[in-house]
Amino acid sequence: MNAGIIVFACATALLSACNSTHAPAAAAAPTVAQAIKAADVEAMPADGKPFSTAVVAKFAEPWAMTFLPDGRALVTEKKGALRILGADGRIGNVSGVPAVDYGGQGGLGDVVLHPDFASNGWIYLTFAESGENDTRGAALARGKLTLDEAGGALSEVAVIWRQVPKFGGRGHYGHRVAFAPDGMMFIASGERQEFDPAQDMRSNAGKILRLRDDGSIPDDNPFVDREGVAAEIWTLGHRNPLGLAFDGAGRLWNAEMGPKGGDELNRVERGSNYGYPVVSNGDHYDGRDIPDHDTRPEFNAPEVTWNPVISPSSLIFYSGSRFPAWQGNALIGALSGQSLVRVEFDGDEAREVARYQMGARIREVEQGPDGSLYLLEDEKGGSGGRLLKLGPVR
């Protein structure tokens, strides 16, 4: 692997259906994108960016979103609500969501459809779950989605994965989910601001995990012979992985918040150790030094690091036709960076090529059915909580 490419973000840098089997099919239902054209939305000038921006809706502390086959969108709100954005622009509620432990960085998190959602109706939700003695941890539940006129409901809800053990505090849950082309499920699990769990094989915190769609453990995982939670582990040595996505070649990547001056983009390779907290290209927030990756070549080094940090929140690989020059690029939402970051690749080589300032903390980036891009703003800072649609400038 590469020793990593350090990207210094300075002032002179490039600015840079639901056609579930449990609900009637809606023939030719208008998509969210079509609804935007008819809605009274705020259009903002391009300001030299290669896209126009329109405000679609506003949510309360949104965290993640995904599109249904009919073009409607599911959006999670941190306090525990699962919303559905209809084709008419109205926002409905989906009931049956598990109780969440809300506070700090914790609450309702990711929402992902099963690869065969159109036939089986399964959706997956991550969330912070309370435990004994004022502890908490990330968890993953799945349920079957049924829609109605007011919104929808989840049934057969079951928790199929939990962080082990639970910890005090409310930080670094990670809990992003991505399905592989072969149907296996990957979960990004943060180290809960506890440092050591990232290297502890008795804990599944600070790891990226590989499971079947029902939460069971594949028999070809790299540490399956150790049993227990170690059998879930695909890679270790992660801090707070908040972006998890497969590229067009089927390779898995993650974007994670490092310590001070050490955010990372990593190629996720079977059985690899990414070194945290033993190594990092950043330092602890209290000023203590962490040895850089090049001092310990046995650890897998990042492809890109950021100093100053951007606080990556999410990651996708663009495959649409509305921005043809971006096909195959990674798009990363940045919280402290308040921007959309674009990364190009040449094989395993990666480099930031653009940073588009958005004036708000970006919690999620998602590709829409028509190839448009959608950004969820974090509620902190800026105007907060909006869903933005990006389209090409014509």
C-alpha positions as CSV (number, residue, x, y, z in Angstrom):
1,M,0.0,0.0,0.0
2,N,1.0,3.6,-0.4
3,A,2.5,5.5,2.4
4,G,-0.4,8.0,1.9
5,I,-0.8,11.3,0.3
6,I,-1.1,14.2,2.7
7,V,-3.5,16.9,1.5
8,F,-3.0,20.3,3.1
9,A,-6.3,22.2,3.0
10,C,-5.1,25.8,3.1
11,A,-6.6,29.0,1.8
12,T,-4.9,28.6,-1.6
13,A,-6.2,25.0,-2.1
14,L,-8.8,24.4,-4.9
15,L,-12.2,25.0,-3.4
16,S,-11.9,22.4,-3.4
17,A,-40.5,0.8,-4.8
18,C,-40.9,1.7,-2.4
19,N,-42.6,-1.0,-4.4
20,S,-42.3,-3.3,-1.5
21,T,-44.0,-6.7,-1.6
22,H,-46.0,-5.3,1.4
23,A,-47.4,-2.3,-0.4
24,P,-49.2,-1.7,-3.7
25,A,-46.9,-0.8,-6.6
26,A,-47.2,2.9,-7.7
27,A,-47.1,3.0,-11.4
28,A,-45.0,5.9,-12.8
29,A,-44.9,7.7,-9.5
30,P,-43.2,11.1,-9.8
31,T,-39.8,11.1,-8.3
32,V,-38.4,13.5,-5.7
33,A,-36.4,15.2,-8.5
34,Q,-39.7,15.8,-10.4
35,A,-41.4,17.1,-7.4
36,I,-38.6,19.6,-6.9
37,K,-39.3,21.2,-10.2
38,A,-42.9,21.9,-9.1
39,A,-42.1,22.9,-5.6
40,D,-41.4,26.4,-4.3
41,V,-37.7,25.8,-3.5
42,E,-34.9,28.2,-2.9
43,A,-32.4,28.3,-5.9
44,M,-29.0,29.5,-5.0
45,P,-26.4,30.9,-7.5
46,A,-23.7,28.6,-8.6
47,D,-20.9,31.0,-7.3
48,G,-18.4,29.4,-9.7
49,K,-19.2,25.8,-8.6
50,P,-19.9,23.3,-11.3
51,F,-23.4,22.7,-10.0
52,S,-26.6,24.5,-9.1
53,T,-28.2,24.0,-5.7
54,A,-31.8,23.8,-4.6
55,V,-33.3,23.3,-1.2
56,V,-35.7,20.3,-1.2
57,A,-36.7,20.0,2.5
58,K,-35.6,20.5,6.0
59,F,-35.3,18.0,8.8
60,A,-34.5,17.9,12.5
61,E,-30.9,16.7,13.0
62,P,-30.8,14.5,9.9
63,W,-28.1,11.8,9.8
64,A,-28.5,9.6,6.7
65,M,-30.7,9.0,3.7
66,T,-31.4,6.5,1.0
67,F,-33.7,6.4,-2.1
68,L,-36.5,3.9,-2.5
69,P,-37.0,2.3,-5.9
70,D,-39.9,4.6,-6.8
71,G,-37.8,7.8,-6.1
72,R,-39.0,8.6,-2.7
73,A,-36.4,9.0,0.1
74,L,-36.0,7.8,3.6
75,V,-34.2,10.1,6.0
76,T,-33.1,9.4,9.6
77,E,-33.2,12.0,12.3
78,K,-30.9,11.6,15.3
79,K,-33.6,11.8,18.0
80,G,-35.1,8.6,16.6
81,A,-37.5,9.4,13.8
82,L,-37.4,7.8,10.4
83,R,-39.0,10.1,7.8
84,I,-40.1,9.5,4.2
85,L,-40.0,12.4,1.7
86,G,-42.8,11.9,-0.7
87,A,-43.1,12.8,-4.4
88,D,-45.3,15.8,-3.4
89,G,-42.6,17.2,-1.2
90,R,-44.4,16.3,2.0
91,I,-42.6,14.5,4.9
92,G,-44.2,11.5,6.5
93,N,-43.2,9.3,9.4
94,V,-42.3,5.6,9.5
95,S,-43.2,3.9,12.8
96,G,-41.6,0.9,14.4
97,V,-38.1,2.3,14.8
98,P,-36.2,0.9,17.8
99,A,-35.7,3.1,20.8
100,V,-32.4,5.1,20.6
101,D,-30.0,6.5,23.1
102,Y,-29.9,10.1,22.0
103,G,-27.1,12.5,23.0
104,G,-23.7,13.6,21.9
105,Q,-22.9,11.8,18.7
106,G,-25.5,9.1,19.5
107,G,-29.0,8.5,18.2
108,L,-30.5,7.1,15.0
109,G,-27.9,6.7,12.3
110,D,-27.6,5.0,9.0
111,V,-30.4,3.7,6.8
112,V,-29.7,1.2,4.0
113,L,-31.9,-0.9,1.8
114,H,-31.3,-4.6,1.3
115,P,-29.9,-5.3,-2.2
116,D,-33.1,-7.2,-2.9
117,F,-35.4,-4.7,-1.2
118,A,-37.9,-4.6,-4.1
119,S,-38.7,-8.2,-3.5
120,N,-38.1,-8.7,0.3
121,G,-38.8,-5.2,1.9
122,W,-35.9,-5.3,4.3
123,I,-34.3,-2.1,5.5
124,Y,-31.4,-1.7,7.9
125,L,-31.0,1.0,10.6
126,T,-28.1,1.7,12.9
127,F,-28.5,3.5,16.2
128,A,-27.0,4.1,19.7
129,E,-28.5,1.7,22.2
130,S,-28.4,2.1,26.0
131,G,-27.0,-0.6,28.3
132,E,-26.5,-1.2,32.0
133,N,-24.6,1.1,34.3
134,D,-24.9,4.2,32.1
135,T,-23.3,2.5,29.1
136,R,-24.2,2.5,25.4
137,G,-23.1,1.2,22.1
138,A,-24.0,1.1,18.4
139,A,-26.5,-1.5,17.2
140,L,-27.9,-2.6,13.8
141,A,-31.5,-3.6,13.4
142,R,-33.5,-4.7,10.3
143,G,-37.2,-4.6,9.6
144,K,-39.7,-4.9,6.8
145,L,-41.0,-1.6,5.4
146,T,-44.7,-1.2,4.5
147,L,-45.9,2.1,3.2
148,D,-49.3,3.8,3.7
149,E,-50.8,7.2,2.9
150,A,-49.4,8.8,6.1
151,G,-45.9,7.3,5.8
152,G,-45.2,3.8,6.7
153,A,-44.3,1.2,9.3
154,L,-41.6,-1.4,10.1
155,S,-42.5,-4.9,11.1
156,E,-40.4,-8.0,12.1
157,V,-37.8,-5.6,13.6
158,A,-34.9,-7.3,15.2
159,V,-31.4,-6.2,16.4
160,I,-28.9,-8.3,14.4
161,W,-25.6,-6.8,15.6
162,R,-24.3,-4.9,18.6
163,Q,-21.0,-3.3,19.6
164,V,-19.2,-5.3,22.3
165,P,-18.7,-4.2,25.0
166,K,-20.8,-1.1,25.6
167,F,-19.0,2.0,26.9
168,G,-19.7,5.2,28.7
169,G,-19.8,8.5,26.8
170,R,-21.6,9.3,23.6
171,G,-18.9,9.5,20.9
172,H,-17.4,7.7,17.9
173,Y,-20.2,5.2,17.2
174,G,-19.3,5.0,13.5
175,H,-22.1,2.7,12.5
176,R,-22.2,3.1,8.7
177,V,-23.4,0.1,6.6
178,A,-22.6,-1.0,3.0
179,F,-23.5,-4.0,1.0
180,A,-20.9,-5.7,-1.2
181,P,-21.7,-6.7,-4.7
182,D,-21.9,-10.4,-3.5
183,G,-24.5,-9.4,-0.9
184,M,-22.3,-9.5,2.2
185,M,-22.8,-6.7,4.7
186,F,-20.1,-4.5,6.1
187,I,-20.4,-2.3,9.2
188,A,-18.1,0.5,10.3
189,S,-17.7,0.4,14.1
190,G,-16.0,3.3,15.9
191,E,-13.7,2.9,18.9
192,R,-16.0,5.0,21.1
193,Q,-13.2,7.5,22.1
194,E,-11.6,4.7,24.1
195,F,-8.4,4.2,21.9
196,D,-7.4,0.6,22.9
197,P,-10.5,-1.2,21.6
198,A,-9.3,-0.5,18.0
199,Q,-6.5,-3.1,18.6
200,D,-8.4,-5.4,21.0
201,M,-9.7,-8.5,19.3
202,R,-12.1,-9.1,22.2
203,S,-14.0,-6.0,21.1
204,N,-15.7,-5.2,17.8
205,A,-15.2,-1.5,18.3
206,G,-12.7,0.3,16.1
207,K,-13.2,-2.3,13.4
208,I,-14.9,-2.8,10.0
209,L,-17.0,-6.0,10.2
210,R,-18.3,-8.4,7.6
211,L,-21.6,-10.2,8.2
212,R,-24.3,-11.9,6.2
213,D,-27.6,-10.0,5.7
214,D,-29.2,-11.6,8.7
215,G,-26.2,-10.8,11.0
216,S,-24.7,-14.2,11.0
217,I,-20.9,-14.6,10.5
218,P,-19.5,-15.9,7.2
219,D,-17.1,-18.8,7.6
220,D,-14.5,-17.2,5.4
221,N,-13.9,-14.1,7.5
222,P,-10.2,-13.6,8.3
223,F,-10.4,-14.2,12.1
224,V,-13.3,-16.6,12.2
225,D,-11.1,-19.3,13.8
226,R,-10.8,-17.1,17.0
227,E,-14.6,-17.2,17.4
228,G,-16.5,-14.6,19.5
229,V,-16.6,-11.0,18.2
230,A,-13.2,-11.5,16.5
231,A,-15.0,-13.7,14.0
232,E,-16.9,-10.7,12.8
233,I,-13.8,-8.6,12.1
234,W,-12.7,-7.8,8.6
235,T,-10.2,-5.0,9.4
236,L,-9.0,-3.4,12.6
237,G,-7.2,-0.3,13.9
238,H,-9.8,2.3,12.9
239,R,-10.8,5.4,14.9
240,N,-14.2,6.7,13.9
241,P,-15.1,5.4,10.4
242,L,-18.1,7.5,9.1
243,G,-17.8,6.8,5.4
244,L,-18.1,3.3,3.9
245,A,-18.6,2.5,0.2
246,F,-17.7,0.2,-2.6
247,D,-16.2,1.6,-5.8
248,G,-17.2,0.5,-9.3
249,A,-14.6,-2.3,-9.3
250,G,-16.1,-3.8,-6.1
251,R,-13.3,-2.5,-3.8
252,L,-14.3,-1.3,-0.3
253,W,-13.1,2.1,1.0
254,N,-13.7,4.0,4.2
255,A,-13.3,7.6,5.2
256,E,-12.7,8.1,8.9
257,M,-12.2,10.9,11.4
258,G,-8.7,10.7,12.7
259,P,-7.2,12.6,15.7
260,K,-5.9,16.1,15.4
261,G,-4.6,16.4,11.9
262,G,-5.1,12.8,10.8
263,D,-8.4,12.2,8.8
264,E,-8.1,9.3,6.4
265,L,-9.3,7.7,3.3
266,N,-8.4,4.0,3.3
267,R,-8.7,1.1,0.9
268,V,-10.2,-1.6,3.1
269,E,-8.4,-4.9,2.6
270,R,-9.2,-8.3,4.2
271,G,-7.5,-8.8,7.5
272,S,-5.5,-5.6,7.5
273,N,-4.6,-3.5,10.5
274,Y,-4.8,0.3,10.0
275,G,-2.8,1.1,13.1
276,Y,-4.8,3.3,15.3
277,P,-4.0,4.3,18.1
278,V,-0.4,3.0,17.6
279,V,0.1,5.1,14.5
280,S,-1.6,8.0,12.8
281,N,-0.6,10.9,10.7
282,G,-2.3,13.1,13.3
283,D,-1.7,13.6,17.1
284,H,-3.9,13.3,20.2
285,Y,-6.0,16.4,21.0
286,D,-4.1,16.8,24.3
287,G,-0.9,17.4,22.3
288,R,0.6,14.0,22.7
289,D,2.4,12.7,19.7
290,I,1.3,9.7,17.7
291,P,4.0,8.1,15.5
292,D,3.3,8.5,11.8
293,H,2.4,5.6,9.6
294,D,5.8,5.6,7.9
295,T,7.4,4.6,11.2
296,R,5.5,1.2,11.3
297,P,5.2,-0.2,7.8
298,E,3.4,-3.3,9.1
299,F,0.3,-1.3,9.4
300,N,-1.8,-0.4,6.3
301,A,-1.3,3.3,5.5
302,P,-4.1,5.5,4.3
303,E,-4.3,6.6,0.6
304,V,-5.1,10.2,1.5
305,T,-4.8,12.0,4.8
306,W,-6.0,15.5,5.7
307,N,-4.2,18.1,7.8
308,P,-6.0,20.3,8.7
309,V,-8.8,17.8,9.1
310,I,-12.1,17.9,7.2
311,S,-14.1,15.7,9.6
312,P,-15.4,13.2,6.9
313,S,-19.0,12.2,7.6
314,S,-20.0,10.1,4.6
315,L,-18.6,8.6,1.3
316,I,-20.0,7.6,-2.1
317,F,-18.6,6.7,-5.4
318,Y,-20.4,8.6,-8.2
319,S,-21.7,6.6,-11.1
320,G,-24.4,8.8,-12.6
321,S,-24.6,10.7,-15.9
322,R,-25.4,14.2,-14.7
323,F,-21.8,14.8,-13.8
324,P,-20.0,12.6,-16.4
325,A,-16.5,14.0,-15.5
326,W,-17.0,12.8,-11.9
327,Q,-17.8,9.1,-12.8
328,G,-15.7,6.9,-10.5
329,N,-14.8,9.7,-8.2
330,A,-15.3,9.5,-4.4
331,L,-17.4,12.3,-2.9
332,I,-17.0,12.9,0.8
333,G,-19.2,15.1,3.0
334,A,-17.1,17.2,5.4
335,L,-18.4,18.4,8.8
336,S,-15.7,20.8,10.1
337,G,-14.7,21.4,6.5
338,Q,-18.2,22.5,5.6
339,S,-17.8,21.2,2.1
340,L,-18.2,18.5,-0.5
341,V,-14.8,17.0,-1.2
342,R,-14.0,15.2,-4.5
343,V,-11.3,12.6,-4.8
344,E,-9.9,11.0,-8.1
345,F,-8.3,7.6,-8.4
346,D,-5.6,6.1,-10.6
347,G,-5.7,2.4,-9.5
348,D,-5.1,2.5,-5.8
349,E,-3.6,6.0,-6.0
350,A,-6.0,8.7,-4.7
351,R,-5.9,12.5,-4.5
352,E,-8.2,15.3,-3.6
353,V,-8.9,17.3,-6.7
354,A,-11.7,19.7,-5.6
355,R,-13.3,21.1,-2.5
356,Y,-16.7,22.8,-2.9
357,Q,-17.5,25.1,0.0
358,M,-21.2,24.7,1.1
359,G,-21.3,27.0,4.1
360,A,-22.7,24.3,6.4
361,R,-21.6,21.0,7.9
362,I,-22.3,18.2,5.5
363,R,-23.6,15.1,7.2
364,E,-24.4,12.9,4.2
365,V,-23.8,12.8,0.5
366,E,-26.1,10.6,-1.6
367,Q,-26.6,9.9,-5.4
368,G,-30.2,10.2,-6.6
369,P,-31.9,7.9,-9.1
370,D,-31.4,10.4,-11.9
371,G,-27.7,11.0,-11.1
372,S,-28.2,14.2,-9.2
373,L,-26.4,14.6,-5.9
374,Y,-28.1,15.2,-2.6
375,L,-26.5,16.6,0.5
376,L,-27.9,16.5,4.1
377,E,-26.7,19.4,6.2
378,D,-26.0,18.8,9.8
379,E,-28.2,20.9,12.0
380,K,-25.3,22.5,13.8
381,G,-23.9,25.5,12.0
382,G,-25.1,27.3,8.8
383,S,-28.9,27.1,8.1
384,G,-28.9,23.6,9.4
385,G,-30.9,20.4,8.6
386,R,-31.6,21.1,4.9
387,L,-31.7,18.5,2.1
388,L,-30.0,20.1,-0.9
389,K,-30.1,18.9,-4.5
390,L,-27.1,19.5,-6.7
391,G,-27.5,19.6,-10.5
392,P,-25.2,20.4,-13.4
393,V,-25.0,24.0,-14.5
394,R,-26.4,24.4,-17.9
